[in-house]
Amino acid sequence: MLKAIPLLLTFIVVFGFVAVNMLATHLLGPKRKSEIKDNVFECGIEAVGNARARFSVRYFLVSILFVLFDVELVFLYPWALNFRALGWAGFLEMLLFVGLFVVGLIYIIKNDVLAFERD
């Protein structure tokens, strides 16, 4: 039970910090509302048209590929930290893991999955 006290204190401090910040922004924030202030503002571009615009399937394909290769990097980090402890077996397993991703990347490049044409 004594070992859990620092973790409990950390959670209390974190949630307290979040609660105080939310309360402070609510109490100290501006209260005047207007049509201009309530309008959606995204990256300096004014909202035009319907928010439910259709996206190309390629957009979603690229995002899924990004997540896939990003997850690969998540697995490479702990492997790199334990490189010496894993020995040759760990090295060969990671070579196989990265090799499969390289084969997938070659397949993606060969089939022009990332090539965007203007419709």
N, C-alpha and C positions, 0 to 999 in steps of 0.2 A: 504494500500500500504506500509506503514511503517513496518508492521509486516513481509513482504516478503523480506525485505532487507537482514537480516542475512542469509536466505536461498539462496538468489541470490549470496551473497558473498561466501558462501560455495561452490556453483557450480562453480563460477569463479576460486576459489583457487584449487579445485579438477581438473578441466579441464586444468588449467594452469600448475599444477604439472605434469599431464600426458603428456601434450604437450612438456614441457621442458625435461622430461625424455626421451621421444621418440626421440626428436631432438638430445639430448646429446649422446644417444647410437648410433644413426646413424652417427654423426660426429666423435665421439671418438672411435668407435668400430674398430676392425681389418678389413682391406680391402683385405688381401691376400686370394685368393681362391685356394683350392686344392681338389683333389678327396677325400682325407681322411677327410678334414674338411666339405665337402659337403655331406658326407655319413650320413645316418640316424643313430642316436645313441640313444638307449632307455634303460635307467636304467643299463648301463654297459654291455648290451647284444648286440652283433653285429647282424645286420639284416641278416637273412638267409631265403631264400624262398620268396614266394609271399605274399604280404601284405593282400591279399584278402582270407586268410585262413578261412575255415569254423569253426564255433564255435558250440558247442552242444547247444541244446535248453535249457538245464538245466542252462547254464550260464545266459541266458536272463531271465529265470524264477527266479533265485536267485536275479538278479539285480532288477527286478520288485518288488519282495517281500521286498528287502531292502528299496526301495523307499517308498513302502506302509507303512512299519512300521516306517520309518523315518518321514513321514507325520503325523503319529499318535503322535509322540513326539512333532511335531510343534503345534498341537492342545492342548497338555497337558500343555505346558508352559503358555499360557495366562490364562488357567483355574486355574493353580496353583497361579498365581498372583492375581486373583480375587476370590479366594476360599471363603473367608468370606462374600464377597458381594453377591455371588450367592446363598448362603444358602443351605438348604437340597435339593431343587429342582435341583440346579446345580450339587450337589454331586451325586444325583441319575442319572441324565442324563450322567454324565461322567462315572459312574459305568457301565451304559448300553453301552456306546461307547467303553470303554476298554473291557468289557465283549465280545462284538462282535469280537474284535480283538483277544482275547484269544481263542474264539471258532475257529476262522480262523487259529490261530497258532497250536491248537490241531489237526485240520484237516490236516495241512501241515505236522506235525510230524507223524501222523498216516499213511499217504500215502507215507511216505519216499520221499518227494519232495526234501529235502535237502541232501539225501544220494547220494553221488557220487561214481560211480563205474568206474574203468578204462576200457575204451573200447579197 
